[in-house]
Amino acid sequence: MSCTQATLIIFDIGINTLEVQGDKNFFQRSKECITRIIERKIMSQENELIGIILMGSNKIDLNSELYKNIEIFNKLQAPSWEMIRNLPNKPTQSSNDWFSALIDATTYFTTAVKSNKTKLIEKRIVIFTNFLKSTHINQDEIQKALEEFIKQNYRIDVIGCTVNSENCMTRDIHTVKKILETTNGISESFDQAMKEFIFYKKKIVTGNAWNVDLCIGNIKNRKIKIPVSCYLRVKTIKNDDFLKKWKHAVRDPITGKASNSQTVGKKTQYFDEANNIIKPENILEGYQYGEAIIPLSELDKPLLYKSGPVSIDVYGFTAASNIKLETLNHDTLMYIYGQKGCKNANFAIKCLAQCLMDSPNLVGIARVVKKENKSARMYALFPVQEEDFICLSMVSICFKEEIKCMAFPSTESAKFDFTLEQVDAFKDFIKNMDLDRDNNELDEYETFQIGEVPSPSVQHIFDAIVNRAKNPGEPLPPPRPDVMKLFEALPSLRNYANNSLQKLKSLFVLNYVKNKDGINLSSNNLDVSDSAINDDKDITKAEQLDTVYKYVYNIGTVNPVNDLKLCLSEGKNFHVLEKEMTDAIEILIYSDLDERQSKALEAISFLRTEAVKSDPSFYNNWLKNLKSELVLRERNDIINLLKDNKIDYILNDENKLSTITFENKDIYEVDTMEYFEENSVPSDVDELFNNM
């Protein structure tokens, strides 16, 4: 016997549903809400049955015991698009009372369960009616019905009429309230219900447990083993992962749909330069390093590093301050519980987590092997306290090779000092943008709930599928406003922060740099956009170039030669620009990319040409330092490139300020690093340049 849950919808389509609520009548709003319920149930892919009973129908089912004007429109079954397409388009001239329909729904539930041999773990009835058609029932019938509702564990809800509102004050409301209280049901208006149905819900799936022993204190083969179950808590997934597996099919030329007689198969083949098929046994598998492919077949893999059996070995405990957020891989976050059926295991995990919470800022460090003899990883174990349980969380610590190296300019310079007025302005701005402010000041749906915000892209994909299923062949609509709002800042907070934001703009005049076609653009405005730079598409090239000259203010690695030309045209000091230029050149040289190295050689050549016109001392000292560093790094390839491109020192013959002559060039070349350091730019001068 299969276990599932079922929802039976009582849809009032009688003449009383012509009552207008806003710009639509009750029938139209009921149909929209029912359509949304079915759509969400289809997309959630849950094991749930749904059925529809029409109240006020003109049809009479002679084979059932139902009252007149009550029709079984859809039997309990899996939700489908056909259900939505077949919903009535307009109300009838008939009517029937809601209590009769409710009794018929419970009777049908009992019959359907017996015939389908299905065990329902949850039975829910949702009534869509405005209760304008009164029912004639006595207290004995009501009491008998309530007892049956409790016995069969029904939950009865009402949508479209809030029993406590002034819009729903009929003489039957007292009975409705009593039924809702008895069955723990709710009543909601259409607006309230549609707010809950705005977004699709994901399928509720219980994760598979990874059962393993958590070992502590591995000293002389003596250790504590706690049998635990680990569940994946967080996993970053792509939008397609929310969808069912993509399927390929052969189009039937007659029907235009997927063919029932032909299927799609896949086959991989390899071809040589002459388009001859290469046999699988002649294909060499391996890794390409340098100019050769290093063979490594499946037969060689068992000889690689073996990590041992599946395990979680706690190495020890350390301060949480030693674990930086940027060194953690949150895609692997798991929760650790004691294994089911082992009371002592649950007790031990709870005790360990409690001790870590009581000991300020302590976390565990563990070596984890998820598959025997597969790569081991290091994990950090954090204590977690949820609403009704305490456990451990386990998140992977990144290896050094997984962390990207980034070079940022130092912010310790005096030019980064800020004033007290700037600090106060930012504090005021932060206070106005506080998401934890009193909820009475914000709309209920404007509060940002961590972990509760749905993915806009996933919701739009689901919308696209629903629209294509309901309207085959029609173009897909743009994202609906409810989805687009997920991208927007909270309106109330934006209003609060407007004044403080204007003050920030006046206190922080930012130079915004935007790389566009290899050219550095900047602006002295806080909110710069592409439209601000290209407002007029009809401006001449000369005007565009003039705009570029206004915006460039430093030298980057995209086009350093062009950047230096533009900065010099602005009248900037060449000796200050030399340092920026050489920094950019060194980044390009050490990048190990041929394209960047050729760009670096071009930049050095141009820098040398400009240095000949000025004082060549900085250039000569920098080039000597560069060559010394290349020798230490054993980068003979770059040294040879400098020679091939005839990039050398500036001699006295070219500029009288140079101290290097053709005769002493070789002595200068082999001079010691200590001598170079003594003649390098003093640190106080360098700091002066940085502060300019």
C-alpha positions as CSV (number, residue, x, y, z in Angstrom):
1,M,0.0,0.0,0.0
2,S,1.5,3.3,-1.1
3,C,1.6,6.3,1.2
4,T,0.9,9.8,-0.1
5,Q,-1.0,13.0,0.7
6,A,-4.1,14.3,-1.1
7,T,-5.9,17.6,-1.6
8,L,-9.6,17.8,-2.6
9,I,-10.7,21.2,-3.9
10,I,-14.3,22.3,-3.7
11,F,-14.8,24.9,-6.4
12,D,-18.0,26.9,-6.2
13,I,-19.1,27.8,-9.7
14,G,-22.7,28.8,-8.8
15,I,-24.5,32.0,-9.6
16,N,-23.5,33.4,-6.3
17,T,-19.8,33.6,-7.5
18,L,-20.7,36.5,-9.8
19,E,-20.1,38.8,-6.8
20,V,-17.4,41.3,-7.9
21,Q,-14.3,41.7,-5.7
22,G,-12.2,44.5,-7.0
23,D,-11.7,44.3,-10.8
24,K,-12.7,40.6,-10.9
25,N,-15.6,38.5,-9.7
26,F,-15.3,35.7,-7.1
27,F,-15.3,33.0,-9.8
28,Q,-12.4,34.5,-11.7
29,R,-10.3,34.9,-8.6
30,S,-11.1,31.4,-7.5
31,K,-10.0,29.9,-10.8
32,E,-6.7,31.9,-10.8
33,C,-5.9,30.6,-7.3
34,I,-6.8,27.0,-8.1
35,T,-4.7,27.2,-11.3
36,R,-1.7,28.5,-9.3
37,I,-2.1,25.7,-6.7
38,I,-2.1,23.0,-9.5
39,E,0.9,24.6,-11.2
40,R,3.0,24.6,-8.0
41,K,2.1,21.0,-7.3
42,I,3.2,20.0,-10.8
43,M,6.5,21.8,-10.6
44,S,7.3,20.6,-7.0
45,Q,7.1,17.0,-8.3
46,E,5.9,15.8,-4.9
47,N,4.0,12.6,-4.4
48,E,0.6,14.2,-3.9
49,L,-2.9,13.6,-5.3
50,I,-5.3,16.3,-6.2
51,G,-9.0,16.2,-7.1
52,I,-11.7,18.8,-7.9
53,I,-15.4,18.9,-6.9
54,L,-17.6,21.5,-8.6
55,M,-20.3,23.0,-6.5
56,G,-23.2,24.5,-8.4
57,S,-22.6,22.4,-11.5
58,N,-25.4,21.8,-14.1
59,K,-24.3,18.2,-14.5
60,I,-25.6,15.4,-12.3
61,D,-23.5,12.3,-11.7
62,L,-26.2,9.5,-11.6
63,N,-23.6,6.9,-10.6
64,S,-22.8,8.6,-7.3
65,E,-24.5,9.5,-4.1
66,L,-23.8,13.1,-4.5
67,Y,-26.4,15.8,-4.1
68,K,-27.8,17.7,-7.0
69,N,-25.5,20.3,-8.7
70,I,-22.4,18.7,-7.2
71,E,-20.0,17.1,-9.7
72,I,-16.7,15.1,-9.4
73,F,-14.8,17.1,-11.9
74,N,-11.4,15.5,-11.4
75,K,-10.9,12.3,-9.5
76,L,-8.0,12.1,-7.1
77,Q,-4.9,11.8,-9.3
78,A,-1.5,13.3,-9.9
79,P,-1.8,17.0,-10.9
80,S,-1.6,17.6,-14.6
81,W,-1.8,20.4,-17.2
82,E,-5.0,18.9,-18.5
83,M,-6.7,19.8,-15.2
84,I,-5.9,23.4,-15.7
85,R,-7.0,23.5,-19.3
86,N,-10.3,21.8,-18.4
87,L,-11.3,24.2,-15.6
88,P,-14.8,25.9,-16.2
89,N,-14.6,29.2,-18.0
90,K,-17.7,30.8,-16.5
91,P,-20.1,30.3,-13.6
92,T,-23.5,28.6,-13.9
93,Q,-27.0,29.7,-13.0
94,S,-27.3,26.9,-10.4
95,S,-26.2,26.8,-6.8
96,N,-25.8,24.4,-3.9
97,D,-24.9,24.8,-0.2
98,W,-21.3,24.4,0.9
99,F,-21.9,22.0,3.8
100,S,-23.5,19.4,1.4
101,A,-20.4,19.7,-0.8
102,L,-18.1,19.2,2.2
103,I,-19.9,16.0,3.3
104,D,-19.7,14.7,-0.2
105,A,-16.0,15.4,-0.3
106,T,-15.4,13.4,2.8
107,T,-17.5,10.5,1.4
108,Y,-15.5,10.6,-1.8
109,F,-12.2,10.6,0.1
110,T,-13.2,7.3,1.9
111,T,-14.4,5.7,-1.4
112,A,-11.3,6.7,-3.3
113,V,-8.9,5.4,-0.7
114,K,-10.6,2.0,-0.5
115,S,-10.6,1.6,-4.3
116,N,-7.0,2.7,-4.9
117,K,-5.6,0.9,-1.9
118,T,-3.8,4.1,-1.0
119,K,-2.8,5.1,2.5
120,L,-3.2,8.9,2.8
121,I,-0.9,10.4,5.4
122,E,-2.6,13.8,5.0
123,K,-6.1,14.6,3.9
124,R,-6.9,18.2,3.1
125,I,-10.0,19.8,1.8
126,V,-9.9,23.4,0.4
127,I,-13.2,25.2,-0.1
128,F,-13.5,28.1,-2.5
129,T,-16.8,29.8,-1.8
130,N,-18.2,33.1,-0.5
131,F,-20.9,31.4,1.6
132,L,-23.7,33.6,0.1
133,K,-25.7,30.4,-0.4
134,S,-26.8,29.4,3.1
135,T,-27.0,25.9,4.2
136,H,-29.9,24.3,6.2
137,I,-28.4,22.1,8.9
138,N,-29.2,21.4,12.5
139,Q,-26.7,21.2,15.4
140,D,-26.9,17.4,15.5
141,E,-25.7,17.1,11.9
142,I,-22.9,19.6,12.6
143,Q,-21.7,17.7,15.7
144,K,-21.8,14.4,13.8
145,A,-19.7,15.9,11.0
146,L,-17.2,17.3,13.4
147,E,-16.7,13.9,15.1
148,E,-16.1,12.3,11.6
149,F,-13.6,15.1,10.7
150,I,-11.6,14.4,13.8
151,K,-11.8,10.6,13.4
152,Q,-10.6,10.7,9.7
153,N,-7.9,13.4,10.5
154,Y,-9.2,15.9,7.9
155,R,-7.8,19.4,7.6
156,I,-10.3,21.8,6.1
157,D,-9.3,25.3,4.8
158,V,-11.2,28.2,3.3
159,I,-9.9,30.5,0.6
160,G,-11.6,33.6,-0.7
161,C,-13.5,34.4,2.5
162,T,-11.8,35.3,5.8
163,V,-14.2,34.3,8.5
164,N,-13.2,37.2,10.7
165,S,-13.6,39.9,8.0
166,E,-16.5,42.1,7.5
167,N,-16.7,40.9,3.8
168,C,-17.7,37.5,5.0
169,M,-20.4,37.9,7.6
170,T,-23.1,35.3,6.7
171,R,-25.2,33.3,9.2
172,D,-23.1,30.2,8.4
173,I,-19.8,31.8,9.5
174,H,-20.2,30.6,13.1
175,T,-20.4,27.0,11.8
176,V,-17.4,27.6,9.5
177,K,-15.3,28.9,12.4
178,K,-16.1,25.8,14.5
179,I,-15.1,23.5,11.6
180,L,-11.8,25.3,11.1
181,E,-11.0,25.2,14.8
182,T,-11.7,21.5,15.0
183,T,-9.6,20.6,12.0
184,N,-6.8,23.1,12.6
185,G,-7.7,24.8,9.3
186,I,-7.3,28.4,8.2
187,S,-9.2,30.9,6.2
188,E,-7.5,33.4,3.9
189,S,-8.5,36.0,1.4
190,F,-7.4,35.7,-2.2
191,D,-4.7,38.4,-1.7
192,Q,-3.2,36.5,1.3
193,A,-3.3,33.2,-0.5
194,M,-1.8,34.5,-3.7
195,K,1.1,36.0,-1.8
196,E,1.9,32.6,-0.4
197,F,1.6,31.1,-3.9
198,I,3.8,33.8,-5.6
199,F,6.8,31.5,-5.9
200,Y,7.2,27.8,-6.7
201,K,8.3,25.6,-3.9
202,K,11.0,23.0,-4.3
203,K,10.4,19.3,-3.7
204,I,10.9,18.3,-0.1
205,V,13.5,15.5,-0.2
206,T,15.1,13.9,2.8
207,G,18.9,13.7,2.1
208,N,20.7,10.4,2.2
209,A,22.8,9.9,5.3
210,W,26.5,9.2,5.0
211,N,27.2,6.9,7.9
212,V,30.7,6.8,9.3
213,D,32.7,6.7,12.5
214,L,33.9,10.0,13.9
215,C,37.3,9.2,15.6
216,I,38.8,11.4,18.3
217,G,42.2,11.0,20.0
218,N,44.1,8.7,17.7
219,I,47.0,8.1,20.1
220,K,48.9,4.8,20.1
221,N,45.9,3.2,18.2
222,R,43.6,4.2,21.1
223,K,40.7,6.4,20.0
224,I,37.0,7.1,20.6
225,K,34.7,6.1,17.8
226,I,31.3,7.7,17.6
227,P,28.9,6.3,14.9
228,V,27.5,9.4,13.1
229,S,25.3,10.3,10.2
230,C,26.3,13.2,8.0
231,Y,23.7,15.1,5.9
232,L,24.5,17.6,3.1
233,R,23.1,20.9,4.3
234,V,24.2,23.3,1.6
235,K,25.1,22.7,-2.0
236,T,25.4,25.4,-4.7
237,I,23.6,24.1,-7.8
238,K,23.0,25.4,-11.2
239,N,19.5,26.5,-12.4
240,D,19.2,23.3,-14.5
241,D,19.6,21.2,-11.4
242,F,16.1,22.2,-10.3
243,L,14.6,20.8,-13.4
244,K,14.0,17.2,-14.5
245,K,16.7,15.6,-16.6
246,W,16.8,17.0,-20.1
247,K,15.6,14.5,-22.7
248,H,16.2,14.3,-26.4
249,A,13.6,12.8,-28.8
250,V,13.0,12.4,-32.5
251,R,10.3,14.6,-33.9
252,D,7.5,12.8,-35.5
253,P,6.9,14.6,-38.9
254,I,3.1,13.9,-38.7
255,T,2.3,14.9,-35.2
256,G,5.2,17.2,-34.6
257,K,5.6,15.6,-31.2
258,A,8.2,13.1,-29.8
259,S,8.2,9.9,-31.8
260,N,7.2,6.7,-30.1
261,S,9.1,4.4,-32.5
262,Q,12.4,6.1,-32.8
263,T,14.9,7.1,-30.0
264,V,18.0,9.2,-29.8
265,G,21.4,7.5,-29.2
266,K,24.8,8.9,-28.6
267,K,28.2,7.7,-30.0
268,T,31.6,9.2,-29.7
269,Q,34.2,8.8,-32.4
270,Y,37.7,10.3,-32.9
271,F,39.1,11.3,-36.3
272,D,42.6,12.1,-37.6
273,E,43.6,15.0,-39.9
274,A,42.6,12.9,-42.9
275,N,39.1,12.2,-41.4
276,N,39.9,8.6,-40.8
277,I,38.3,7.0,-37.7
278,I,40.8,6.3,-35.0
279,K,40.2,3.0,-33.2
280,P,39.8,3.2,-29.4
281,E,42.9,1.0,-28.8
282,N,45.0,3.6,-30.6
283,I,43.9,6.5,-28.4
284,L,46.4,7.6,-25.8
285,E,45.0,8.9,-22.6
286,G,47.0,11.2,-20.4
287,Y,47.8,14.8,-19.4
288,Q,49.5,17.4,-21.6
289,Y,52.4,19.3,-19.9
290,G,54.7,21.1,-22.2
291,E,54.8,19.7,-25.7
292,A,54.2,16.1,-24.7
293,I,51.2,14.1,-23.4
294,I,52.1,12.2,-20.3
295,P,50.3,8.8,-20.4
296,L,48.2,7.9,-17.4
297,S,45.7,5.1,-17.9
298,E,43.1,3.5,-15.7
299,L,45.7,0.7,-14.9
300,D,48.0,3.3,-13.4
301,K,45.5,4.9,-11.1
302,P,45.5,2.2,-8.4
303,L,49.2,2.9,-7.9
304,L,48.5,6.5,-7.0
305,Y,48.2,7.9,-3.5
306,K,45.8,5.9,-1.2
307,S,44.1,7.8,1.6
308,G,42.8,4.7,3.4
309,P,39.3,3.7,4.6
310,V,36.3,5.9,4.9
311,S,36.7,8.0,8.1
312,I,36.4,11.3,10.0
313,D,39.5,11.7,12.1
314,V,39.6,14.7,14.5
315,Y,43.2,15.9,14.7
316,G,42.5,18.5,17.4
317,F,40.9,21.8,18.2
318,T,41.9,25.4,17.4
319,A,40.7,29.0,17.8
320,A,37.9,29.9,15.3
321,S,39.9,33.1,14.5
322,N,42.4,30.8,12.7
323,I,39.7,29.7,10.3
324,K,39.0,32.5,7.8
325,L,35.7,32.5,5.9
326,E,37.6,32.9,2.6
327,T,39.4,29.6,3.2
328,L,36.2,27.6,3.5
329,N,34.4,25.8,0.7
330,H,30.7,26.2,1.7
331,D,29.5,23.9,-1.1
332,T,30.4,20.9,1.2
333,L,28.7,22.0,4.4
334,M,27.2,19.0,6.2
335,Y,25.4,18.5,9.5
336,I,26.6,15.7,11.8
337,Y,24.2,13.7,14.1
338,G,24.6,10.6,16.1
339,Q,23.4,7.6,14.1
340,K,19.8,6.5,14.5
341,G,19.2,3.8,17.1
342,C,22.4,4.8,19.0
343,K,21.4,6.8,22.0
344,N,25.0,7.2,23.3
345,A,26.1,8.5,19.9
346,N,23.5,11.3,20.0
347,F,24.5,12.1,23.5
348,A,28.2,12.3,22.7
349,I,27.7,14.6,19.6
350,K,25.5,16.9,21.6
351,C,28.0,17.0,24.5
352,L,30.9,17.7,22.1
353,A,29.0,20.5,20.4
354,Q,27.9,22.0,23.7
355,C,31.5,22.0,25.0
356,L,32.7,23.8,21.8
357,M,30.0,26.4,22.4
358,D,31.0,26.8,26.0
359,S,34.6,27.1,25.1
360,P,34.8,30.5,23.4
361,N,35.6,30.4,19.7
362,L,36.9,26.8,19.4
363,V,36.4,24.6,16.4
364,G,37.6,21.1,15.5
365,I,40.0,20.2,12.7
366,A,39.4,16.8,11.0
367,R,40.8,14.7,8.1
368,V,37.9,13.2,6.1
369,V,37.9,10.4,3.6
370,K,34.5,10.1,1.9
371,K,35.4,7.2,-0.4
372,E,38.0,4.5,0.3
373,N,41.5,5.4,-1.1
374,K,40.1,8.6,-2.6
375,S,41.5,12.1,-2.0
376,A,41.3,13.1,1.7
377,R,40.3,16.6,2.7
378,M,40.6,18.7,5.8
379,Y,37.4,19.9,7.5
380,A,36.5,22.4,10.2
381,L,33.9,21.2,12.8
382,F,31.6,24.0,14.2
383,P,28.9,23.6,16.9
384,V,25.4,24.4,15.6
385,Q,22.3,25.2,17.7
386,E,19.0,25.1,15.8
387,E,15.6,25.6,17.3
388,D,15.2,22.2,18.8
389,F,18.5,20.4,18.5
390,I,22.3,20.8,18.9
391,C,24.7,19.1,16.4
392,L,28.0,19.7,14.6
393,S,28.5,21.2,11.2
394,M,31.4,20.2,8.9
395,V,32.7,22.4,6.2
396,S,35.8,21.8,3.9
397,I,39.0,23.8,4.3
398,C,40.5,24.9,1.0
399,F,43.9,23.6,0.0
400,K,46.5,26.2,-0.9
401,E,46.2,25.3,-4.6
402,E,42.4,26.1,-4.5
403,I,42.9,29.7,-3.3
404,K,43.5,32.2,-6.0
405,C,46.4,34.6,-5.5
406,M,45.5,38.3,-5.7
407,A,47.6,41.4,-5.5
408,F,46.0,44.5,-3.9
409,P,47.6,47.8,-3.2
410,S,48.4,48.6,0.4
411,T,45.9,50.7,2.3
412,E,48.4,51.6,5.1
413,S,49.5,54.8,3.3
414,A,48.6,58.2,4.7
415,K,46.5,58.9,1.6
416,F,43.9,56.4,2.9
417,D,43.3,58.2,6.1
418,F,39.7,59.3,6.6
419,T,38.1,62.2,8.5
420,L,35.7,61.9,11.4
421,E,33.0,63.5,9.2
422,Q,33.4,60.7,6.7
423,V,33.2,58.0,9.4
424,D,30.0,59.5,10.9
425,A,28.5,59.7,7.4
426,F,29.1,56.0,6.8
427,K,27.8,55.1,10.3
428,D,24.6,57.1,9.6
429,F,24.2,55.4,6.2
430,I,24.7,51.9,7.7
431,K,22.1,52.7,10.4
432,N,19.5,53.7,7.8
433,M,20.2,50.6,5.8
434,D,19.8,48.3,8.8
435,L,17.8,45.2,7.8
436,D,17.1,44.4,11.5
437,R,15.2,47.6,12.2
438,D,11.8,47.4,13.8
439,N,9.5,45.4,11.5
440,N,6.7,47.8,12.2
441,E,8.7,50.3,10.1
442,L,8.9,47.9,7.1
443,D,6.4,46.2,5.0
444,E,6.1,42.5,5.9
445,Y,7.3,41.4,2.5
446,E,10.3,43.9,2.4
447,T,12.2,42.3,5.3
448,F,15.2,40.3,3.9
449,Q,15.0,36.8,5.5
450,I,18.4,35.1,5.2
451,G,18.1,31.7,3.5
452,E,14.4,32.3,2.6
453,V,14.8,34.3,-0.6
454,P,14.1,32.2,-3.7
455,S,16.3,32.3,-6.8
456,P,14.9,34.7,-9.4
457,S,16.4,32.8,-12.3
458,V,15.0,29.4,-11.1
459,Q,11.5,31.0,-10.6
460,H,11.7,32.5,-14.1
461,I,12.7,29.1,-15.6
462,F,9.7,27.5,-13.9
463,D,7.4,30.3,-15.2
464,A,8.7,29.7,-18.7
465,I,8.0,25.9,-18.4
466,V,4.5,26.6,-17.1
467,N,3.7,29.1,-19.8
468,R,5.0,26.8,-22.5
469,A,3.0,23.9,-21.1
470,K,-0.2,25.9,-21.0
471,N,0.4,27.8,-24.3
472,P,2.3,25.6,-26.7
473,G,4.0,27.4,-29.6
474,E,3.4,30.9,-28.0
475,P,6.4,33.1,-27.3
476,L,7.6,33.2,-23.7
477,P,6.6,36.3,-21.7
478,P,9.2,38.5,-19.9
479,P,9.9,37.8,-16.1
480,R,6.8,38.8,-14.0
481,P,7.1,41.7,-11.6
482,D,7.1,39.5,-8.5
483,V,10.3,37.9,-9.8
484,M,11.9,41.2,-10.8
485,K,11.4,42.6,-7.4
486,L,13.8,40.0,-6.0
487,F,16.6,42.0,-7.8
488,E,15.6,45.3,-6.3
489,A,16.7,47.1,-3.2
490,L,14.1,47.3,-0.4
491,P,12.0,50.4,-1.2
492,S,11.5,51.5,2.5
493,L,15.3,51.2,3.3
494,R,16.1,53.1,0.1
495,N,13.9,55.9,1.2
496,Y,15.5,55.9,4.7
497,A,19.0,56.0,3.3
498,N,18.5,58.7,0.6
499,N,19.7,61.7,2.6
500,S,22.7,59.9,4.0
501,L,23.6,58.6,0.6
502,Q,23.7,62.2,-0.8
503,K,26.0,63.2,2.0
504,L,28.3,60.2,1.2
505,K,28.5,61.4,-2.4
506,S,29.6,64.8,-1.3
507,L,32.3,63.5,1.1
508,F,33.7,60.7,-1.2
509,V,34.5,62.0,-4.7
510,L,35.4,58.7,-6.3
511,N,37.5,58.1,-9.4
512,Y,35.6,55.3,-11.1
513,V,37.7,53.3,-13.5
514,K,36.0,51.3,-16.2
515,N,37.9,49.2,-18.8
516,K,36.3,49.7,-22.2
517,D,38.0,48.4,-25.3
518,G,41.3,48.4,-23.5
519,I,41.1,52.0,-22.3
520,N,40.8,53.1,-18.7
521,L,37.9,55.4,-18.1
522,S,37.2,57.3,-14.9
523,S,34.6,59.7,-13.5
524,N,34.3,61.9,-10.5
525,N,30.8,60.7,-9.8
526,L,29.7,58.0,-7.4
527,D,27.1,56.5,-9.7
528,V,28.7,56.2,-13.1
529,S,27.1,54.0,-15.8
530,D,27.8,53.2,-19.4
531,S,25.0,55.6,-20.4
532,A,26.8,58.5,-18.6
533,I,29.8,57.9,-20.8
534,N,28.0,57.2,-24.1
535,D,24.9,59.4,-23.8
536,D,25.3,60.6,-27.4
537,K,26.0,57.9,-29.9
538,D,26.5,60.4,-32.7
539,I,29.6,62.2,-31.2
540,T,32.7,62.3,-33.4
541,K,35.8,60.2,-32.8
542,A,37.7,63.3,-31.9
543,E,35.1,64.1,-29.2
544,Q,35.3,60.5,-28.0
545,L,39.1,60.7,-27.7
546,D,38.8,64.0,-25.9
547,T,36.4,62.3,-23.4
548,V,38.9,59.5,-22.9
549,Y,41.7,62.0,-22.1
550,K,39.5,63.5,-19.4
551,Y,38.9,60.1,-17.7
552,V,42.3,58.2,-17.7
553,Y,44.2,58.7,-14.5
554,N,46.5,55.7,-14.0
555,I,48.4,53.0,-15.9
556,G,46.9,49.5,-16.1
557,T,47.9,46.2,-17.7
558,V,45.3,46.1,-20.5
559,N,47.1,48.7,-22.6
560,P,50.0,50.3,-20.7
561,V,51.6,52.0,-23.7
562,N,48.3,53.8,-24.5
563,D,47.7,54.6,-20.8
564,L,51.2,56.2,-20.5
565,K,50.6,58.3,-23.7
566,L,47.3,59.6,-22.4
567,C,48.7,60.4,-18.9
568,L,51.6,62.3,-20.5
569,S,49.2,64.2,-22.6
570,E,47.5,65.4,-19.4
571,G,50.7,66.9,-18.3
572,K,51.4,64.4,-15.5
573,N,54.9,64.0,-14.1
574,F,56.8,61.4,-16.0
575,H,58.9,60.3,-13.0
576,V,55.7,59.5,-11.1
577,L,54.3,57.6,-14.1
578,E,57.5,55.6,-14.4
579,K,56.8,53.7,-11.2
580,E,53.2,52.8,-12.3
581,M,54.5,51.7,-15.7
582,T,57.2,49.4,-14.3
583,D,54.6,47.9,-11.9
584,A,52.3,47.1,-14.8
585,I,55.2,45.7,-16.8
586,E,56.3,43.3,-14.0
587,I,52.8,41.9,-13.7
588,L,52.8,41.2,-17.4
589,I,56.2,39.6,-17.4
590,Y,55.6,37.2,-14.6
591,S,52.2,36.1,-15.9
592,D,53.7,33.3,-18.0
593,L,51.4,34.2,-20.9
594,D,53.0,34.8,-24.3
595,E,50.5,37.5,-25.2
596,R,51.2,39.4,-22.0
597,Q,55.0,39.1,-22.3
598,S,54.9,40.5,-25.8
599,K,52.8,43.4,-24.5
600,A,55.4,43.8,-21.7
601,L,58.3,44.0,-24.2
602,E,56.4,46.7,-26.2
603,A,55.8,48.6,-22.9
604,I,59.5,48.4,-21.9
605,S,60.6,49.7,-25.3
606,F,58.2,52.6,-25.2
607,L,59.2,53.4,-21.6
608,R,62.9,53.4,-22.7
609,T,62.1,55.8,-25.5
610,E,60.4,58.2,-23.1
611,A,63.2,57.9,-20.5
612,V,65.8,58.9,-23.0
613,K,64.1,62.3,-23.2
614,S,64.2,62.7,-19.4
615,D,66.4,61.4,-16.5
616,P,67.3,57.7,-17.3
617,S,68.4,56.9,-13.8
618,F,65.2,55.3,-12.6
619,Y,64.8,53.2,-15.8
620,N,68.4,52.0,-15.7
621,N,68.2,51.0,-12.0
622,W,64.8,49.3,-12.6
623,L,66.1,47.3,-15.6
624,K,69.1,46.1,-13.6
625,N,66.8,45.1,-10.7
626,L,64.5,43.3,-13.2
627,K,67.4,41.4,-14.8
628,S,68.7,40.3,-11.4
629,E,65.3,39.0,-10.4
630,L,65.0,37.1,-13.7
631,V,68.4,35.5,-13.0
632,L,67.3,34.4,-9.5
633,R,64.1,33.0,-10.9
634,E,66.0,31.3,-13.7
635,R,63.9,32.9,-16.4
636,N,66.4,32.8,-19.2
637,D,63.6,32.8,-21.7
638,I,62.6,36.4,-20.8
639,I,66.3,37.5,-20.6
640,N,66.8,36.2,-24.1
641,L,63.6,38.0,-25.3
642,L,65.1,41.3,-23.9
643,K,68.3,40.7,-25.9
644,D,66.5,39.7,-29.1
645,N,64.4,42.9,-28.9
646,K,67.5,44.9,-28.2
647,I,66.1,46.3,-24.9
648,D,69.1,47.5,-22.9
649,Y,70.3,50.3,-20.6
650,I,70.3,54.0,-21.7
651,L,73.9,54.9,-22.2
652,N,75.7,58.2,-21.8
653,D,75.8,58.6,-25.5
654,E,72.0,58.8,-25.7
655,N,71.5,60.9,-22.5
656,K,74.2,62.9,-20.7
657,L,72.5,62.2,-17.4
658,S,73.2,58.5,-17.7
659,T,76.2,57.2,-15.7
660,I,76.5,54.1,-17.9
661,T,78.9,54.1,-20.8
662,F,79.6,51.5,-23.4
663,E,82.9,50.7,-21.6
664,N,81.5,50.2,-18.1
665,K,78.2,48.6,-19.2
666,D,79.4,45.1,-18.5
667,I,80.7,46.1,-15.0
668,Y,77.2,47.6,-14.2
669,E,75.6,44.5,-15.4
670,V,77.4,42.1,-13.0
671,D,77.3,44.5,-10.0
672,T,76.1,43.2,-6.7
673,M,72.5,43.6,-5.3
674,E,73.9,45.5,-2.3
675,Y,75.3,48.2,-4.6
676,F,71.9,48.4,-6.4
677,E,70.1,48.8,-3.2
678,E,72.3,51.7,-2.1
679,N,71.5,53.5,-5.3
680,S,67.8,52.7,-5.3
681,V,65.1,55.3,-4.6
682,P,65.0,55.9,-0.8
683,S,61.9,54.7,0.9
684,D,60.9,58.2,2.0
685,V,61.0,59.4,-1.6
686,D,58.9,56.4,-2.7
687,E,56.4,57.2,0.1
688,L,56.3,60.8,-1.0
689,F,55.4,59.6,-4.6
690,N,52.7,57.4,-3.2
691,N,51.1,60.3,-1.3
692,M,51.1,62.6,-4.3
